[in-house]
Amino acid sequence: MLFILSTLWIILFFSFLISIFLIIKSDLYIDIYAYSPSFYFQEIKDKRSDWINLTDKQYIVNNEHSIDILSVDYISDGKFLNATIWLSAPFKINSTKIIKYGMLIDTDFDKETGWDGIDNQFEIKWDNNIKNWTKNLEVWSYNGQQKNLQIENNNQNEFFKMKKDYVDLSLDLSLLHYPTKYKVTFYAEISENNHDITDVTRWVAIPPLELNIMTSPSSLVLTQPTSWILPANSNKTIEVKINSTHGYEPIVNLSARSLSGNINVNFKQGYDNNLRIPSYGITTVPLIVSANKTSNIAPDTILINANSSFPPDIVIGVKPSKNLSVLLPESEEKSYNLIQQITMPVDVQKPLSKIEELGSIWDILGAPITFFFGIAADRIIPWIYKSVNQYRNEKKKNS
């Protein structure tokens, strides 16, 4: 009896431990997999003295240098997006202007959600009239309505007394429900006398934009052609597959070459230059690879390059209540370029003998010929035999 009770207690104790372990594991799983993408240090550069006057939507070359963005560093652990906006001059505490630093966020790569695709705005704002700075996170609707998700006020101005030529921003991604992918643009802005002057960076994708290339097949065997019957296996077309980040339509220029110059490599005409990847992120291109009579019998390598330009999101949103947007002049569009390359091994083998080439011909024509003779043996010959017999029998009757 005592043994049975002891055994039951041991079973209950270990069941309790297992339950605790499963609960902790479940929590850890949620903690690990519920966050947004994490990534290491990233940096984008911005042109110096490229402010935009939102009144007439024109670039200007002279204005407040404390809102002139030179570059932005950003990093994320999946919980927070932390950014440093580097400026060409420190903030001036005696300014009578309202100065803002912030970011606009597209949380789903969808132009049909939010205002002009912008779902959220995160901003710190200094109002020198009331000696107060405010940190605010808003959500924007498709119709331009705004709702505060987070707002903090502070009447201390140590943030700007440091006289540093940078501003730090830290966005709590939990307030955005940890988006799995999102786009951000950073800005600095001055408001004075109903005029807004802004400097804005290009959009950046999180996780960073990708461009991947692969070939099918992954390797190739060619045969040096002969002048006898046909160049068996000396000319082949392979498939080059290009994947890009979903939601973008990059323009890709492709090139391919043999590293040794031993074989001919050409994309099918019309597929190599200004190839636009559709928004669903994948396309395929035929690549023609061929050996010639002077090709060496040796291994070779094909190098495939893709130089892509991701078009910028050329509409820059500001406060929806102002009903303002800025269309960048074509020369000022801030596109993003990615270069990717892969290699594919190719083995050039010796020419086929005449017997082997005849075998190759039979591989091509043998099946149809066999099929034809099969039909002949099964249908045509019996029909001929039957027709001849009928002819003979009718001739005997008539004689």
Secondary structure, DSSP 8 states (H G I E B T S, - for coil): -HHHHHHHHHHHHHHHHHHHHHHHHHHHHHHHHSS---EEEEEEE--TT-EEETTTTEEES-S-GGG-EEEEEEEE-SSEEEEEEEESS---TT--SEEEEEEEEESSS-TTSSBTTB-EEEEEEEETTTTEEEEEEEEE-TTS-EEEEEEEEE---HHHHT--SEEEEEEEGGGGT--SSEEEEEEEEEEETTEEEEEE---EEES---EEEEEESSSEEEE---SSS--TTSEEEEEEEEEE-TT---EEEEEEEESSS-SEEEE-TTSSSSEE--TTSEEEEEEEEE--TT--SSEEEEEEEEEEEE----EEE--GGGT-EEE--GGG---EEEEEEEEEEEEEE----HHHHHHHHHHHHHHHHHHHHHHIIIIIHHHHHHHHHHHHHHHHHH-
